[in-house]
Amino acid sequence: MIRVREAREADVPEIARIHVEAWKTSYAGIIPDDYLVRLNATGQQRQWKTSVRRRDHLHRVFVAEDVDPGANGIAGFASCGPARHEKGSRRSPNDGEIFTLYVDPDRQGEGIGRELLMRCLEVLHSENRSNAIVWVLAENQARFFYETLGAQRIAERQETFAGTELEMAGYVWKLPVDEAASG
């Protein structure tokens, strides 16, 4: 059974491991190999330790924990908060954003990502956010996951990874999201 809860500092090593494994699996052939090869859990642990310690409404981190006897613990994680606004953005200052959502590659397809996403959408709605946006690499198969759960593609932008320009796609949900209608 999966339980979604606020991340704790003790979860950071697993969050970092999943982050790196998910990037290497999901972005192979999209992001340059030399960038992916350099990713390591130690580097990610520093970043996630800071995020988890924050514990404020500006950056919430959740984990999906498998609580069944003999289970391996953390199966995925997500983070959310107020939307980042870039110069020239037409998004509302009242929008929220899903910053990250990654599931252990060995556990994908079990509904874990959906549970993490729904928790983030609920939290953003409880903070009186009007919409929730997520940015995904346009070539990433995860875009179909978001579309299946009712997100509408609304924007594109370019981002550089290891010197390579890649297209990002922005997807949005109007809050609150009807969970029954979302997949």
C-alpha positions in Angstrom: 0.0 0.0 0.0 1.3 3.5 -0.9 1.0 6.4 1.5 1.9 9.9 0.4 3.4 12.1 3.2 5.6 15.1 3.7 9.3 14.2 3.1 11.6 14.0 6.1 15.4 14.4 6.1 15.8 10.7 6.5 14.2 10.3 3.1 16.8 12.4 1.3 19.1 9.5 0.2 16.2 7.7 -1.5 14.8 10.9 -3.0 18.3 11.5 -4.5 18.6 7.9 -5.8 15.2 8.0 -7.4 15.9 11.4 -8.9 19.1 10.2 -10.6 17.7 6.9 -11.7 14.6 8.4 -13.1 16.6 11.1 -15.1 18.9 8.5 -16.5 16.0 6.3 -17.6 13.5 8.9 -18.7 15.8 11.3 -20.4 18.2 8.9 -22.2 18.4 10.0 -25.8 16.8 13.4 -25.0 19.4 15.0 -22.7 23.0 14.7 -23.8 24.6 11.5 -22.4 27.6 13.4 -20.9 25.1 15.4 -18.7 23.3 12.3 -17.5 26.6 10.4 -16.8 27.7 13.2 -14.4 24.5 13.0 -12.4 25.0 11.3 -9.0 23.0 10.8 -5.9 25.5 12.6 -3.7 25.1 15.9 -5.6 21.3 15.5 -5.5 21.3 14.8 -1.8 22.7 18.3 -1.0 19.9 19.9 -3.1 17.1 17.7 -1.6 18.3 18.1 2.0 17.9 21.9 1.6 14.5 21.5 0.1 13.2 19.1 2.7 14.5 21.2 5.6 12.7 24.3 4.3 9.3 22.9 5.2 7.4 26.0 4.1 4.5 26.7 1.7 7.0 27.9 -0.9 8.4 24.4 -1.6 6.6 21.3 -0.3 8.2 17.9 -0.9 6.2 14.7 -0.7 7.2 11.0 -0.9 5.2 8.0 -1.8 6.1 5.4 0.8 5.3 1.7 0.3 4.1 0.6 3.8 3.6 -3.0 3.0 5.7 -5.5 5.0 8.9 -6.2 3.2 8.5 -3.2 0.9 11.5 -1.1 -0.1 10.2 2.2 1.4 10.2 5.3 -0.8 8.8 4.6 -4.3 8.6 8.2 -5.6 8.6 11.9 -4.7 7.1 15.2 -5.9 7.5 18.8 -5.0 5.3 21.8 -5.5 4.7 25.4 -4.5 4.0 28.9 -6.0 4.7 29.0 -9.7 8.1 30.4 -10.8 7.4 33.4 -12.9 9.8 34.3 -15.7 10.2 37.7 -17.2 7.4 38.2 -19.8 5.3 35.4 -18.3 1.5 35.8 -18.6 0.8 33.4 -15.8 -1.1 34.6 -12.7 0.9 35.3 -9.5 -1.8 33.0 -7.9 -0.7 29.9 -9.9 1.0 26.9 -8.4 3.6 24.7 -9.9 4.6 21.0 -9.8 8.4 21.4 -9.7 9.3 17.7 -9.7 7.5 14.3 -9.9 9.6 11.2 -10.2 8.9 7.5 -9.5 11.4 4.8 -9.1 11.8 3.3 -12.7 11.1 -0.2 -11.3 7.8 1.0 -9.8 6.4 3.0 -12.7 2.9 2.1 -14.0 1.6 1.3 -10.4 -0.4 4.5 -9.9 2.3 6.1 -7.7 2.8 9.1 -9.9 -0.9 9.8 -10.0 -1.1 9.7 -6.2 1.8 12.1 -5.8 0.4 14.4 -8.5 -3.1 14.4 -6.8 -1.5 15.3 -3.4 0.3 18.2 -5.0 -2.8 19.5 -6.7 -4.8 19.2 -3.5 -2.1 21.2 -1.6 -1.9 23.9 -4.2 -5.7 24.2 -4.2 -5.7 24.4 -0.3 -3.3 27.3 -0.7 -5.8 29.1 -2.9 -3.9 28.6 -6.1 -6.1 29.0 -9.3 -4.1 26.8 -11.6 -1.2 24.3 -11.4 1.5 24.2 -14.1 4.1 21.6 -14.8 7.0 21.9 -17.3 8.2 18.8 -19.0 10.7 18.1 -21.8 8.5 18.0 -24.9 10.1 14.7 -26.0 9.5 13.1 -22.6 6.9 10.4 -22.5 5.6 11.8 -19.2 3.7 14.4 -21.2 1.1 11.7 -22.0 0.8 11.0 -18.3 -0.1 14.6 -17.6 -2.5 14.7 -20.6 -4.3 11.6 -19.4 -4.8 13.3 -16.1 -6.5 16.3 -17.6 -3.6 18.8 -18.1 -3.8 21.1 -21.1 -0.7 22.1 -23.0 -0.5 25.9 -22.9 3.1 27.0 -23.5 6.6 26.1 -24.8 10.0 27.4 -23.9 13.6 26.5 -24.6 16.0 25.3 -22.0 19.7 24.4 -22.3 21.1 21.1 -20.9 24.8 20.5 -21.4 24.9 23.0 -24.2 21.9 21.5 -26.1 18.7 23.5 -26.6 15.7 21.5 -25.7 12.0 22.3 -25.9 10.0 22.3 -22.7 6.2 22.1 -22.8 4.0 23.7 -20.1 0.9 21.9 -19.0 -1.8 23.4 -16.7 -4.7 22.2 -14.6 -7.5 24.5 -13.4 -7.9 23.9 -9.7 -9.6 22.2 -8.0 -9.1 19.1 -10.1 -12.0 16.5 -10.1 -10.0 13.4 -9.2 -12.7 11.1 -10.7 -12.5 12.9 -14.0 -8.7 12.8 -14.0 -7.9 9.4 -15.3 
